Amino acid sequence: MFPGADEYGVDIDIDDAEIDRLLAVTPDDVEAPTALSFSRNVFLPLTTACRYTCTYCTYYDVPGEATLMSLDEVRDVVRMGADAGCTEALFTFGDEPDDRYTEIHRQLDEWGYDDILEYLVAACEVALDEGLLPHSNPGDLTREQFAKLAPVNASMGVMLETTADVAAHSGGRRKTPGQRLNTIRAAGEEGVPFTTGILVGIGETWRDRAESLLAIRTLHERYGHIQEVIVQNVVPNERSTFERPSRATMRRVVAMARVALPDEISVQVPPNLSEAASLVDCGVDDLGGVSPVTDDYVNPEYAWPALQELADIADEAGVPLRERLPVYSRFVPDDVRPPETTPAPAPQNGDAWIRPPIAERLREDDVHGERLRRVARGAGPLSTPER
């Protein structure tokens, strides 16, 4: 059982034979993808506050220094993104920031919001008003919290990172695998298209990596909600002395991910953190969200590649590059989804994967709605970056 799993009642049984099978995988055991995809986004660090203090993370600011974006600032950024042809508004912040940071809580109260999740709903509504689809990464959530956020999010996510108990998560407010697995499960129970992933190089073993991938697969087999798994290498930064994993390590981990996961789940690597061109043949088929107008605020020392660089990676691999929405096509309504795309089985909660506010945005006839539909269908010149 994974650390913290008992506390949340997370029951995941990993067969030792499956672990051994993954540990034997090499890049020679997988096939290269037939295409690469990416999402064009704007990155909105709604607040830099977080209750955790992971030793490899430069995103969070200490109490007294953390910031909170105003809705006017949110609107300015998403308008800039809409003008640049973006389809995704990526909202990110640390876990329960208003729990630990009194100034953030005071500011939210002054603006008339009970907590950060209520404020996130308002921020997502701003993005929808301006023609972008929200994808939120707000940390660990309960099913009830997902239910509040799902109507204004096309998709959501949280990194599992690892099922191991590692020193990198040390401290009085340490995250546990049980918390993260509970969040991924809650997203599945609520029928939220979901992104997760593993972090490579924070003290985990090869067995831990295999277990983490198989735990993600198990939850997807129950709920069908995982759309992509990120295989992200740790990078050196001002707070961390962790060494970047070698190319050989990343090639092997990516191959393990491709073998472990069903075909419908994309395997993604961040092109600003990894040598993406050297990993495509190991099973990578997605390059994640890339912004032409905003920084990667989680890894500010590592700039996004230009969209032309993504095209170059695809050219080197000999495959087409396709733009996608933050939510994968199999989860979108029938009248928007490409006809050759197999729809995802209905979520267990009985709702549609995409709630009405998002579905309405996809169907609207204005310029943003038309662009969203075209990207969802992979149609026309808007489906590829400028060359």
C-alpha positions in Angstrom: 0.0 0.0 0.0 1.3 3.5 -0.9 2.1 6.0 1.9 -1.1 7.8 3.0 -3.4 5.6 0.9 -5.1 4.0 4.0 -6.0 7.5 5.3 -8.0 8.1 2.1 -9.3 4.6 1.5 -7.4 4.3 -1.8 -7.3 0.7 -2.8 -4.8 0.0 -5.6 -3.2 -3.4 -5.9 -0.2 -3.6 -8.2 0.9 -7.1 -9.3 4.6 -7.8 -8.9 4.7 -9.5 -12.3 3.4 -6.3 -13.9 6.1 -4.3 -12.2 8.8 -6.8 -13.3 7.4 -6.6 -16.9 7.8 -2.8 -16.9 11.2 -2.9 -15.4 12.4 -5.0 -18.3 11.1 -2.5 -21.0 13.5 -0.7 -23.2 13.0 1.9 -26.0 13.2 -0.9 -28.5 10.0 -2.3 -27.2 7.8 0.6 -28.3 6.8 2.1 -31.6 7.2 5.8 -32.5 4.0 7.8 -32.7 2.2 8.6 -35.9 1.7 12.3 -34.9 2.6 14.8 -32.3 0.2 17.2 -30.7 0.3 20.3 -28.5 -2.0 22.9 -26.9 -1.5 26.6 -27.4 -2.1 28.3 -24.0 -1.7 31.2 -21.7 -0.3 30.4 -18.2 -2.0 32.1 -15.3 -0.4 31.7 -11.9 -3.5 32.7 -10.0 -1.5 32.8 -6.8 2.0 31.8 -5.8 1.0 30.6 -2.4 1.1 26.9 -1.5 0.8 24.9 1.8 3.6 22.6 0.7 7.3 23.4 0.6 8.7 20.7 -1.7 12.5 21.1 -2.0 12.6 21.1 -5.8 9.9 23.7 -6.4 10.5 27.4 -7.2 6.9 28.2 -7.8 5.7 29.0 -4.3 6.5 32.2 -2.4 6.7 32.3 1.3 3.9 33.9 3.4 4.1 37.7 3.1 5.5 37.6 -0.4 2.9 35.5 -2.3 0.8 37.3 -4.9 -2.8 36.9 -6.1 -3.8 37.9 -9.6 -6.8 40.2 -9.9 -9.6 39.4 -12.3 -8.6 42.4 -14.3 -5.2 40.9 -14.7 -6.6 37.6 -15.6 -8.8 39.3 -18.3 -5.8 41.1 -19.7 -3.7 37.9 -20.1 -6.5 35.8 -21.6 -7.3 38.6 -24.1 -3.7 38.6 -25.1 -3.8 34.9 -25.5 -7.0 35.0 -27.6 -5.4 37.5 -29.9 -2.4 35.1 -30.3 -4.7 32.3 -31.3 -4.5 30.4 -27.9 -7.3 28.0 -26.9 -6.3 27.1 -23.4 -6.2 29.2 -20.2 -4.0 27.2 -17.8 -4.7 28.2 -14.2 -2.1 27.0 -11.6 -1.6 27.5 -7.9 -0.5 25.7 -4.9 -2.6 23.5 -2.6 -5.0 25.3 -0.3 -3.0 28.6 -0.4 -5.6 30.5 1.6 -5.2 28.0 4.4 -1.6 28.9 5.2 -1.4 32.5 3.9 -3.4 35.0 5.9 -2.8 37.8 3.4 -4.2 35.8 0.5 -7.2 34.9 2.6 -7.7 38.5 3.6 -7.5 39.6 -0.1 -10.0 37.0 -1.1 -12.3 38.1 1.6 -12.0 41.8 0.6 -12.9 40.9 -3.0 -15.9 39.0 -1.8 -14.8 35.3 -2.1 -14.9 32.7 0.6 -11.9 30.7 -0.6 -9.5 30.3 -3.5 -11.7 27.7 -5.3 -14.6 30.1 -5.4 -12.2 32.7 -6.9 -11.0 30.2 -9.4 -14.5 29.7 -10.7 -14.7 33.4 -11.3 -11.4 33.5 -13.0 -12.4 30.6 -15.3 -15.6 32.4 -16.2 -13.5 35.4 -17.3 -11.5 33.0 -19.5 -14.7 31.6 -21.0 -16.0 35.1 -21.7 -12.8 35.9 -23.6 -13.0 32.7 -25.7 -10.5 30.4 -24.0 -11.1 27.0 -22.4 -9.9 26.7 -18.8 -7.6 23.9 -17.7 -7.0 24.1 -13.9 -4.3 22.6 -11.7 -5.4 23.6 -8.2 -3.7 20.8 -6.3 -5.5 18.2 -4.2 -9.3 18.3 -4.3 -12.3 16.3 -3.1 -15.0 15.0 -5.3 -17.3 17.8 -4.1 -14.7 20.4 -5.1 -14.4 18.9 -8.5 -18.1 19.1 -8.9 -18.0 22.9 -8.3 -15.1 23.4 -10.7 -16.1 21.0 -13.5 -18.8 23.3 -15.1 -16.2 25.9 -15.9 -13.2 23.7 -16.8 -12.7 21.8 -20.0 -10.2 19.6 -18.2 -8.2 19.5 -15.0 -5.0 18.0 -13.6 -2.6 17.2 -10.8 0.8 15.6 -11.0 1.0 12.3 -9.0 4.8 12.7 -9.1 5.5 9.4 -7.4 3.9 6.8 -5.2 7.1 6.7 -3.1 7.7 8.5 0.2 10.7 10.7 -0.9 12.7 13.2 1.1 11.9 15.8 -1.6 8.4 16.0 -0.1 9.7 16.5 3.5 8.5 19.1 5.9 5.7 19.6 8.3 3.2 20.1 5.4 4.4 17.3 3.2 2.3 15.9 0.4 1.7 12.1 0.3 1.0 9.7 -2.5 -2.3 8.9 -0.8 -3.5 12.5 -1.2 -2.6 12.6 -4.9 -4.1 9.2 -5.7 -7.3 10.3 -3.8 -7.5 13.4 -6.0 -7.0 11.5 -9.2 -9.7 9.0 -8.1 -12.1 11.9 -7.1 -11.7 13.4 -10.6 -12.6 10.0 -12.1 -15.7 9.7 -9.9 -16.9 13.1 -10.9 -16.2 12.5 -14.6 -13.5 15.2 -15.2 -11.1 14.7 -18.2 -7.8 14.6 -16.4 -4.0 15.1 -16.8 -1.5 13.6 -14.4 2.1 12.5 -14.5 5.3 11.4 -12.8 8.3 13.5 -11.8 11.6 11.7 -12.6 14.7 12.3 -10.4 13.4 13.3 -7.0 14.8 10.3 -5.2 12.4 7.6 -6.4 13.7 4.2 -7.6 13.0 2.4 -10.9 10.4 0.2 -9.1 8.7 3.4 -7.8 8.5 4.7 -11.3 6.9 1.4 -12.5 4.4 1.4 -9.5 3.5 5.0 -10.2 2.6 4.4 -13.8 0.7 1.3 -13.0 -1.3 3.1 -10.2 -2.3 5.7 -12.8 -3.3 3.0 -15.2 -5.4 1.3 -12.5 -7.4 4.4 -11.8 -8.0 5.0 -15.5 -9.2 1.5 -16.0 -11.9 2.2 -13.3 -13.0 5.6 -14.5 -11.7 6.2 -18.1 -10.8 9.8 -17.4 -7.0 10.1 -17.9 -6.3 11.9 -21.1 -2.5 12.2 -20.8 0.4 11.3 -18.6 3.4 13.7 -18.3 6.8 12.2 -17.9 8.7 15.2 -16.5 12.3 15.3 -15.5 13.4 17.4 -12.5 15.7 20.3 -13.4 18.2 22.2 -11.3 17.0 25.5 -10.0 17.7 28.1 -7.3 16.1 25.9 -4.6 17.1 22.5 -5.8 20.4 20.6 -6.4 18.7 17.6 -8.0 20.5 16.6 -11.1 18.6 16.4 -14.4 18.1 12.7 -15.3 20.2 11.5 -18.2 18.9 11.1 -21.7 19.1 7.3 -21.3 17.1 7.4 -18.1 14.3 9.5 -19.7 14.2 7.3 -22.8 13.7 4.3 -20.6 11.0 5.9 -18.4 9.1 7.2 -21.4 9.1 3.7 -22.9 7.9 2.3 -19.7 5.0 4.8 -19.7 4.0 3.9 -23.2 4.0 0.2 -22.4 2.2 0.7 -19.1 -0.6 2.9 -20.4 -3.5 2.1 -22.8 -3.3 3.5 -26.3 -5.9 6.2 -25.7 -3.7 8.0 -23.1 -1.1 10.3 -24.5 2.5 10.3 -23.2 3.8 13.8 -22.9 7.1 15.4 -22.2 7.6 19.2 -21.6 9.7 20.4 -24.5 11.3 23.3 -22.4 12.6 20.8 -19.7 13.6 17.7 -21.7 15.3 16.8 -24.9 12.0 16.1 -26.6 13.4 15.3 -30.0 15.4 12.4 -28.5 12.3 11.0 -26.8 9.7 10.9 -29.6 10.7 7.4 -30.8 10.2 6.1 -27.2 6.5 6.7 -27.5 6.0 10.4 -26.8 3.0 11.7 -28.8 2.3 15.0 -27.1 4.4 18.1 -26.3 2.0 19.6 -23.8 0.7 23.2 -23.4 3.1 25.7 -24.9 2.5 29.5 -24.7 3.5 32.0 -27.3 2.8 34.9 -24.9 3.4 33.9 -21.2 6.2 32.2 -19.2 6.4 28.8 -17.6 5.9 30.2 -14.1 6.6 26.8 -12.5 10.0 26.6 -14.2 10.8 30.3 -15.0 14.5 29.6 -15.9 13.4 27.3 -18.8 11.7 29.2 -21.6 9.0 27.7 -23.8 10.2 26.8 -27.2 8.9 28.8 -30.1 6.1 27.1 -32.0 8.5 26.7 -34.9 10.7 24.6 -32.7 7.8 22.2 -32.1 7.4 21.9 -35.8 11.1 21.2 -36.1 10.8 18.4 -33.5 8.0 16.8 -35.5 9.9 17.2 -38.8 12.9 15.5 -37.3 10.6 12.6 -36.2 9.0 12.5 -39.6 5.4 13.0 -38.2 2.8 15.7 -38.5 2.3 18.2 -35.7 -1.3 18.9 -34.7 -2.7 21.5 -32.4 -5.3 20.3 -29.9 -7.6 21.7 -27.2 -6.8 21.3 -23.5 -9.5 18.6 -23.4 -8.8 15.7 -25.8 -11.2 15.1 -28.7 -12.7 11.8 -27.4 -14.2 13.7 -24.5 -16.0 16.5 -26.4 -19.6 16.4 -27.7 -20.4 14.3 -30.8 -21.1 17.4 -33.0 -17.6 18.8 -32.3 -15.5 15.7 -32.1 -13.7 14.5 -35.3 -15.8 11.7 -36.9 -12.9 9.3 -36.9 -12.4 9.7 -33.1 -13.8 7.1 -30.9 -15.8 8.7 -28.1 -14.9 8.0 -24.5 -17.4 5.8 -22.7 -19.8 7.9 -20.6 -18.5 8.8 -17.1 -19.7 6.8 -14.2 -21.4 9.8 -12.6 -23.9 10.0 -15.4 -23.0 13.5 -16.6 -21.3 14.3 -19.9 -17.5 14.7 -19.8 -18.0 18.3 -20.9 -20.5 20.3 -18.9 -22.9 22.7 -20.7 -20.9 26.0 -20.3 -17.9 24.4 -22.0 -20.0 22.6 -24.6 -21.8 25.9 -25.4 -18.5 27.6 -25.9 -17.4 24.9 -28.4 -20.6 25.3 -30.4 -20.8 29.1 -30.5 -20.5 30.8 -33.9 -18.2 33.7 -32.9 -14.6 33.8 -33.9 -13.4 32.0 -30.8 -16.0 29.3 -30.9 -15.1 28.7 -34.6 -11.4 28.4 -33.8 -12.1 26.0 -30.9 -14.2 23.7 -33.2 -11.5 23.8 -35.9 -8.8 22.9 -33.5 -10.9 20.1 -31.9 -11.4 18.7 -35.4 -7.8 19.1 -36.5 -9.1 21.0 -39.5 -7.6 23.8 -41.6 -4.5 25.9 -41.2 -5.4 26.7 -37.6 -4.5 23.2 -36.6 -0.7 23.8 -37.0 1.6 26.5 -35.7 2.9 29.2 -37.9 5.8 28.1 -40.0 
